Amino acid sequence: MSNNITEYKKILVVGGAGYIGSACVKVLFERGYKNIIVFDNLDKGRVELVDSKAVFVQGDLRHKEDLNQLFSNHDFDCVIHFAALKAVGESEKFPQKYFENNVCGTANLLAVMDEYDVKQIIFSSTACVYAEKDSGVYVETDPLQAPNVYGSTKIICENMIRDYNRTKNLNYTIFRYFNVAGDVGLNYIDPDAQNIFPIISEVIVGKRDKLEIFGNDYKTCDGTCVRDYIHLKDLVEAHVLAVESSGSYEFNLGTEKGTTVQELVDSFISFNGSFLFDVVSRREGDLGVSLADSSLALEKLNWRAECSLDEMIKDTLSVYFNKNNE
């Protein structure tokens, strides 16, 4: 990568104060990028995690005037879009909230990008877009039919992006995340944790009484859901590679290795000792098995996941123990 590219390419990171966004900003600077603008409404993000070398702008995708002001002040080459609500259970309870934030916000962003002739977007999607299949292993060409509102919002956003590609020559990379965990040294703690790694960590440090396992009657080796957990470091690396990629693609990002919820609990116990957990009824919208086929990312981006489940657990626990000892 030439110095000219990293010196002059101006990147907008939307949601860049959140868990994944702040990690991406950190790594982009480490790779030599100089011009990074972070746009975040700080609903979940933490401004103190944004690299001091970045320009921070507080604003909301739902407010088009915020975007117009932002784009009128900067000449962007690439937009990385992380900003979204992402809790499956919450999306089922509050669908309007998710459609307004995820869909309307993305529609505003695409419209302003078109108005200012910005031709590259890297978009955070999810494995929740796929229609359930018996094998539980998903490739990018599988049918899209989300089992929950969160996934539905991402399908709509993906379709909008593809339409802008078709009608306006927008270059896109859509990343369908599987289950992200771990830390890159920023010690991010979600103020309203919905994912299992931080929830288990909160139980271990005494912030929660117990973990709830949603169902143990799935057709898996121990009855609990199987998931593909990917380290934040690996996920962010794919985004850095995409900044300089050409063509428009959808990519799965996962390890291609399955872990049941019970196996994950047992792994945490092996690291730190026992903690309380109960099995409760299945959660609406959950799939029994969800695993990535990430071979396309290897072929087109030369990307593969490198970090182990043990690394994800170790890095997550270190964040919560550090916070608990402050």
N, C-alpha and C positions, 0 to 999 in steps of 0.2 A: 504494500500500500504506500503510495507516494505521500510525501509531506504536504504537497499541494492539496490533496484530497482531504486529509485530516485537518489541515490548517484553515481551509476556506469553506468546507461544506457545513452549512448551517442546519442543525437538526432541532425540530420541535418535539419535545417529549411530553405528551398529554397524559396526565396522571403520574407525573414524574416525581411526586413526593410520596407515593405509595410504596408498598412492599416490593413489587417487581420493578416499577418505574425508577425508584431511587437507586436500586441495584444496577439497572441498565445505565443510568447516567454515570455512576461511579466507574463502571467498566469502560464506557465510551471515552471518558477522560484518560483512563489508564492506557487506552489504545492510541491516544494522540489526537483525538478530536478536540477542537478548541472552542467551537461556537455552538453551544447547547443552551436552549431556552426551555425551561420547565413551566408548564401551565397546569395548575391544580386548584381545585376548590377547597382542599384541606378537610374534606368531610372525613376521609380515612387517612389521608396523607399527613406527614409530619415535615414541616419546612426545615427543621434542624437536620434532617437526613439528606437534604439536597446538597450536593457538592457546592462548596463556596465559589467555585469557578463558574458555575452556571448562572444564568440570568433567571430569576424566579418571578413569575407573574401569577398572581392569584386571580382566578376567574372560573367560570362555569360553562361547560359545553351547552347547557340548556339555554344560555343567554347569548344569542347570536351577536349582540353588540359587543360582548367581551371578546369574541373571536375576531370580529371586524377590526377592533382596535389593535389587537395583538398582531394580526397579519398586515395591517397598515404600517406597523412599526418595524417589521422584520421581513426579510426576503428569504423564505425557507426553501431548502432543497429537498427535505425529507421530513415526514411526520411519523412518529412512532406513537401509536394510540393504545394506552393502557387503561384509560379511565372507564370504569364500569362497576356497577354493583354485581356481585357474583355469588351470592349465597342461594343455593338451590331451594332450601326450605323456605327462606324468606320470600323468594320470588313467587312461590305458590300461594303465599298468604297475601302478598301485596303486588299483584301483577302490574297495576297502573304505575306504581313507583318505578318498576323495572323498565317498562316500555318508555316512560318519559325520560329516564336517565340514559339508558343504554341506546335506545333507538333514536329518539329525538336528538340526543346529544351528538350521535354519530352523523345523523342527517345534516345537522348544522355544520359540523366540521367538514364534511365532504363538499357542501355547498360553498363554503368560504374558501376551501382549497381550490375549487374550480374557479371561483371569482378571481383569485390571485395567482392562478396558473401554477400551482404546486402539484407536481406530477408523480410523487412517490409516497405511498403509505405502507406502514408495517402495522398490522392489526392483530390485537390479542383476541383470539376466539377460544373455543373450548371443545373438548371431546363430547360435551353434552349435546352437540348438534346432531349426533348420529342416531339413526333409527336402530333400535335394539336388534342384535343378531345373535344367533345361538352360540357361535364361537366366542363372542366377546372381544375379538381382535379386529380393530378397525383400520381400514385404509382410506386414503383421501377421496377415493371415488365411490365409497359406500353411500347409499341413500341418506339424505338428511331428513330427519323427523324427530325433533327434540321431545323428550319425555317430560320436560318441565319448562316453566316460563323463562327461566334464565337462558336455557338453550335456545328457545324460540327467539329471544331478542338477538342472540348472536347469529342465527340463521338469517334474520332480516337484515342485519348489518352486513353480513357477508354478501348477500344478494345485492344490496345497494352498492357495495364496493365493486362487484363484478359488473354491474350496470355502468358505473362510471368508467371502468376499464373499457367497456365495449363502445360507449358513446363519446368519451372524453379522453381516451388514451391514458388513463391513470394506471401507473405501474403499481402493483400491489404484492405484498407478501402477507398471507393470512396464516397465522400460527394457531393450530388447535392444541391447546395445552391439555395435558392429562393432569396429574395431581402434583402441584408444586410444593416443595418443602425446603428447609434449610435456610442458610444465611450467607451473606458475602462480607460480613464484618461490619454491617451498619447497625446491627442489634435492633431491627424493626420489631415492634410488638403491636399486633392488631388490637385496636381499642375495643373491637367487638368480634372476637375470634369466632369463625364459623367452620374452619377446617380442622382436621383431626390432629395434626401435629401440634399446633398451638393449644388446642383444647387439652390434649394429654399433658402437655407441659404445664398448663394452668392447674390441672389436678395435682400434679407432682409437687408444685411449689405452694399449694394450699389456696390458690385463688378460686378453685372450684371444688365441690365436694366429691364428684365422681364423673367418669366418662359414661355416656350412653352409647351403646352399640346398637345401631338400627337394623335389627333383624339377624337371626341366625338360622334361617330356613331357606337360604338360597341354595342352588345346585352347585355348591363349591365343596372343597375338601373338608371344611369345618363349618359350613353353613353361613359364614359371614361374607360380605362383599369382597371381591377381588379388585384391586386398583393398581395402577401403574404410577408409582411415585417417582418424580424427577427432581433433582436438586436445582435450586435457584441458579447456581453458578452455570450449569449446563444450559438452562433455559435462556439466560441472558446472553450467553455466547452465541446462540442461534440468531438473536436479534442483531448483534454486532456484525455477523456475517451477512445478514440480509441487507444492511445499509448499502453495501457495495455490490449487491446481486443485481442481475438483470432478468427480465422476464417476470411473469406474474404467476404465482403458484399458491396452493394451499398445502401446508405441511403439518403433519402430526409431530408433536414433541413429547416423547416419552422414552422410557428405558427399554421397552418391550419385555419387561419382567413383571410378573404379577405377584402381589402380596395381599393376603387376606387381612381384614381388619384384626382378626384374632392374632395372626402372625405378627402384625405390627405392634399390637399391645404386648405380646410376649417379648419382642425385641426391645421395647422401651423398658420392660421389667428387667431384662438382662443387663441393661445399662445402669438402672437406678433403683431397682427394687420394686416391690409390689405397690399397687395403688388400687383404689376402688373403681369398679366399673360394673354396669348392669346392662343386660340385654333388654331392649324395648322393642316395640313393634316396628316394622319397616317404615321408612320415611317415603312419603309420596314423591315420585319422580326419580327414585334411585334405580340404577341398573345393577344386576347381579355381578356382572363381570365387565370391566372396561380396560382394555389394553391397547397400546399403540403399536401399529406397524410404522416405524419411522424410516423405512428404507429410502423413501423419496428425498428426505432431508439429507441423508448420506450421499445420495447420487447427485443432487443439485447444489447443495451447500457445503458438502464435505463435512457434515456435522453428525456427531453421534454423542449420546449421553455417556459420561465417563464416571460420574460419582456414584458411590454405593449407598444403599439404604442406611447402613451404619453411619456414614458421613452425614446424611440428612438428620438422623436422630441426634448425633453428637453436636452438630452445629445448632440445631434448634434448642436443645437443652442448655447449651452454653449461654444463649441469649437470655433465657428465662432465669437461670441461676444468677447471672450477672445483674439482672434487673432486681431480683429478689434481695440481693445483698447490698443494694445501694442505700 
